[in-house]
Amino acid sequence: MPAVVETSVPEAKLLARGKVRDIYDFGDKLLFVATDRISAYDVILNQPIADKGKVLHQISRFWFDWIQERGIVGNHLLTDDVDRYPEELRRHREQLEGRSALVHRADMLPVECVARGYITGSGWREYQQTGEVCGIPLPAGLRECSKLPEPIFTPATKATTGHDENISFERASEILGTSVAEKVRDLTLRLYREAAEYAAERGILIADTKFEFGIFDGEIILCDEVLTPDSSRFWPKDEYAPGRGQPSFDKQYVRDWLDEAGWDHEPPPPDLPDDVVAGSRARYLEILEILSGRGLD
């Protein structure tokens, strides 16, 4: 089946067409659809990755169930079974099957909740300049991709345009209120620790990940995507070595090619070669099978 770049569900109002997801208003619910678009450095690339949206959705669904079983926190998922969708949505089965969900409409918290167990990405760049990440002092002498003494919570503001900005916990507390900031910090670190332990048993290091939370019926719930290759860095455990970039099962593979191509991270992006598209797709499919124990539905 060809890649799904944009969806069309006329029976529901399109609320947002993000970098990956199309979100529709369906009364007291939202319809989330994960497309095959891929972004890097907050720019949507020209070539989609076929089935990527299905992988993202199905990995998220696996983690939602896994987290629910452990009683850690509730989530926004109502159903992803198209047979249980209202009839007017079921007629779009070809677009929706395997890549969509009906979810609670939550009041989203305006802070992204990031957990880091290793120093890489924007955290590595900040550490090189200041010796800190989001106001948290770190030991001297860390190398790129070093494991941190313990996982840290490094929130970020959500940017509607441009890049998200790392902020301190104090700033997050000003935005969210201290009680809510403390709760999402504790949830973020618990989710990261337990998921990282599970993944490590399967040969995968979760270097970092981001969660999004919302409020529904007065409770904090987990929303959006969870522990996917787009929201996390997944490294093969048996190839890990600090002091360099790591091979990965996430979109870092695409970012690395773009950097080697000399792209300045501003639109328009260069076209991805066919072999990079194929390599990216293979990595997405492989991490789904490693983490969930099953292939694409």
Number of C-alpha atoms within 10 A of each C-alpha: 6 9 15 20 18 15 17 13 16 11 12 16 15 17 13 12 14 14 17 21 23 21 22 22 16 18 10 9 17 23 27 22 25 30 31 25 23 22 20 17 16 16 17 17 19 14 18 22 24 21 22 27 26 25 28 27 24 25 23 21 21 18 19 21 14 14 19 13 11 9 9 15 15 18 23 23 21 13 16 21 14 21 12 12 16 10 10 11 19 16 13 16 13 11 19 25 17 22 26 26 25 22 20 21 19 22 15 17 20 16 25 23 23 22 25 26 23 25 24 22 15 12 20 20 15 17 23 16 9 13 18 17 25 21 16 13 11 16 10 10 9 18 16 21 21 19 17 15 10 10 18 21 23 23 28 22 18 15 13 8 8 11 13 16 14 22 17 16 20 15 17 24 15 11 15 16 12 14 10 15 22 15 11 25 21 13 19 25 20 15 19 26 18 13 18 21 13 15 19 15 11 15 16 24 23 27 24 24 23 23 23 19 25 22 18 17 9 9 13 22 22 26 24 17 22 24 25 24 25 22 17 22 26 27 21 18 18 9 12 17 14 15 11 12 15 21 17 22 26 21 21 21 17 18 16 14 14 19 11 9 11 10 14 12 15 10 12 12 17 15 11 17 11 10 9 14 17 13 15 22 20 14 17 24 19 17 24 23 14 14 21 18 11 14 14 14 9
